[in-house]
C-alpha cells in the first residue's frame, strides 16, 4: 500500500499509472502525462476508468498504481504545499 504524495512535492514519471485524488472529484485511477505544450497545464491526469482529464490543481494528491485496490481518500483534502494554501 502506498501513501498519498503531493503533486507539488514530487511528480510521477511521464506515462506512469497512478491513483489520484481531488476533493471535488474523489479517487480515480489513470495515467500521468507531462505535456509541456498544453496551453492550460503541463501536468495532466488521463482517467482510466471513464473519459476525462484533470490537472494537478484538480487532483493534488497521487500514488503509484501497482494493481492494488482503490485506496481511501487522504485525510487532508489538500497537501500543505498546495498553491493558495488550503
TAJOUR-V718919 format. One record per pair of residues at least 4 apart in sequence whose C-alpha atoms are under 7 Angstrom apart, sorted by the first residue. I is the first residue (numbers start at 1). J is the second residue. If there is no record, write none. Layout:
((I	J) (I	J))
This chain:
((2	63) (3	63) (4	61) (4	62) (4	63) (4	74) (5	10) (5	61) (5	62) (5	63) (6	10) (6	60) (6	61) (6	62) (6	79) (7	11) (7	56) (7	60) (7	61) (7	62) (8	81) (8	82) (12	16) (12	32) (14	32) (14	33) (14	34) (15	31) (15	32) (15	33) (16	31) (16	32) (17	30) (17	31) (17	32) (17	64) (17	65) (18	29) (18	30) (18	31) (18	32) (18	62) (18	63) (18	64) (18	65) (19	27) (19	28) (19	29) (19	30) (19	62) (19	63) (19	64) (19	65) (20	27) (20	28) (20	29) (20	59) (20	61) (20	62) (20	63) (21	25) (21	26) (21	27) (21	28) (21	59) (21	60) (21	61) (21	62) (21	73) (22	26) (22	27) (22	58) (22	59) (22	60) (22	61) (22	77) (23	77) (27	73) (28	47) (29	47) (29	48) (29	49) (30	45) (30	46) (30	47) (30	48) (31	45) (31	46) (31	47) (31	48) (32	44) (32	45) (32	46) (33	43) (33	44) (33	45) (34	42) (34	43) (34	44) (35	42) (35	43) (36	42) (38	42) (41	55) (43	55) (43	56) (44	53) (44	54) (44	55) (44	56) (45	53) (45	54) (45	55) (46	52) (46	53) (46	54) (47	51) (47	52) (47	53) (54	58) (55	59) (56	60) (60	78) (78	82) (78	86) (80	85) (81	85) (82	86))
